[in-house]
Amino acid sequence: MPLEDLISSAAQDAGGWLGALSVALVATSSEGTVVRWNHSAQELLGYAPPEVIGRHIADLLHPGADRSLGRSLWETAATGRGVMGTVTAWHRSGHPLELEIWACPVPDRRHGASAVLVFAADAHAARRIRGSSAVWHGLFARSPVGIAVLDTQLRFLQVNPALEAMNGLAESAHVGRRLAEVLPEVNADEMEQAMRQVLDTGEPVLDRRRSGRTPADPEHDRVWSCSYVRVEDPGGRPIGVIASLLDITAQQRDQSDAEAGRRRLALLSEASSRIGASLDLERTAQELADLAVPHLANAVTVDVLDSLASGNEPGAGLAAGVALRRLGKAPLSGSAVTQILAPLGRTLAFPSAAPYTQALSARQPYLIAHLDEQAVSSAARHTPKPAQLLQTGVHSFMMIPLIARGMVLGVATFYRTRTPLPFGSDDVTLATELATRAAISIDNARLYHHEHETAVVLQRSMLPQHVTPPPGIEIAHRYLAASDVNEVGGDWYDVLPLTGGRAALLIGDVMGHGIAAAAVMGRLSATVRALARLDMPPTALLHQLEATLADLAEPMLATFLYVVCDPVTGDCTITRAGHPPPVVVEPDGTVYLVNTPPGVPLGVGGITFTTTNLALPAGSLLVLYTDGLIEARNRDIDERLNELTGLLTEPQQPLDHLCDSLIAHLVPASADDDIALLAARIGTRTPPPQA
């Protein structure tokens, strides 16, 4: 093979900067005459071999250059010392060209003199390549990024100091070995697959995650971001892969913590909107369990003090043990863990030494991060279930007391099976937040039921217990408390005997709700009874009721309807103070609302009340009611009044049946407001015979 072809081929195969630099080969005789001129020399200086062979090499220098320097360089090389330097040559086209030359003697044994072999290259190209090499060396040696060069068999050729530190192994432990051999505890197969993809396609792979443990930190898992780029020779042939690695363990941990924080905030936000919206003990407990699975735990139970679940106060301390009723459980089916645990509604008794009792007594979260036989040994003395839970895969466990307003109300228990990580301090904090929200809602439900019962008891206690109408009047009445404590109000009715055989039929509604409205209703009811015994005119009586309201510390309003009836004559006097009008049903089935001035509610003041006189045929019905009977959401009041009168077309039916029928048709299953209803049949007594 010709020498120039041999050199060119070797340079190409060597790759790197040598393969990328075009090198001219020139040989001279011992006298300095050019005897060989290769193709690269022709490309570099533009002269064909016949134009330069036989000429002295110094003739190729720039005309303005010092030729003595060129001769001196050649003579030095010829003496056997070799020369490296930069000279300015003259290109055939007439422009100067700066060259870097490497000249060395080639002894001629036959003539005893030395020929000279000269390698020449464009000085600018050589400097550029050397600069690139310097940049690569600086990047490789000083970069904090781990860098490795691998061959086409994915064996390490070179690693930089940063990668040595990351892996905890010297470069000598890498060279000649594959990743799986050097670091068996990382996902080497996945990484090598990515590198083969780069070798096959030439497309870089960026940010591929490597994870595992290395000798640098054998006790902890770490994460690296890896990028791979194919290395090619000047001919475009792949000769290896450059891998760059960046340790992102801290960033990954921060990202995971931030993501966990976002999930916790989302869970707490959902808890705020879901838990306790119904003010129902069972539903609140189940909402807590449903919310925590699977975001926090794989199984959850919620147990409330049995006394509280029974509608009583929380009770005494826990010195003698505790009885808990299971009101929440998730998942309800499909879980081996919850199949072992007691079902919903079951009352569980725990002695004072049991962990459940101790957790409630301490009022602190109880965490067993790693559940094993030793950890459950104390509880195993009371029940076999802890051992059974271990067999189902429960590996982490925590109990969080339900505490609100200083009272212990119950406990929520969390179990982990499928989630590999144990419960930690962040999980305890989140579970405590959820439990606190649930506990407050449970206590609100307790207070709600207590206040509701108090308001209803107060309301009922102030209603007339024994309504005895005078002869000639038949009555029936109903009272239905609102389903919501906030709607239990001041509705009442009464029937009072007056002089001359007359009777006062009355019904009222204090505007407002709860215990306060019921108390005001009681004051008005007592005042009406006292004033009615004085046979006070209706309008004067209403003004006295206004004065009673004016005596209150807080302003209150009340609607009121006062009807004075004479069962013998059928004469009625009706006075309204902002109350819905009464309904009259005559014996022939005629039904109408009494057209009487509506007036304004009591407590407004400054209003003159008027009365309406009405004569009713014997046997007529008079129906008095509060607005809770006729008001309904998204329904027009006139439409509801028409519905009421449409149900009163049978005047002869029993009054008890009439009252029940009205409530059944006009009131849904749970009343939004109190309802008072009073029905009277007027003139049922036969007049005494004339003397």
Secondary structure, 3 states (H helix, E strand, C coil): CCHHHHHHHHHHHHCHHHHHCCCEEEEECCCCEEEEECHHHHHHHCCCHHHHCCCEHHHHECCCCCHHHHHHHHHHHHCCCCEEEEEEEECCCCCEEEEEEEEEEEEECCCCEEEEEEEEEEHHHHHHHHHHHHHHHHHHHHCCCEEEEECCCCCEEEECHHHHHHHCCCHHHHECCCHHHHCCCECHHHHHHHHHHHHHHCCCEEEEEEEECCCCCCCCCEEEEEEEEEEECCCCCEEEEEEEEEECHHHHHHHHHHHHHHHHHHHHHHHHHHCCCCCCHHHHHHHHHHHHCCCCCCEEEEEEEHHHHCCCCCCCCCCCCEEEEEEEEECCCCCHHHHHCCCCCCEEEECCCCHHHHHHHHCCCEEECCCCCCCCHHHHCCCCHHHHHHHCCCCEEEEEEEEECCEEEEEEEEEECCCCCCCCHHHHHHHHHHHHHHHHHHHHHHHHHHHHHHHHHHHHHHCCCCCCCCCCEEEEEEEECCCCCCCCCEEEEEEEECHHHCEEEEEEEECCCHHHHHHHHHHHHHHHHHHHHCCCCHHHHHHHHHHHHHCCCCCCCEEEEEEEECCCCCEEEEEEEECCCCEEECCCCCEEECCCCCCCCECCCCCCCCEEEEECCCCEEEEEECHHHCCCCCCCHHHHHHHHHHCCCCCCCCHHHHHHHHHHHHCCCCCCCCEEEEEEEECCCCCCCCC
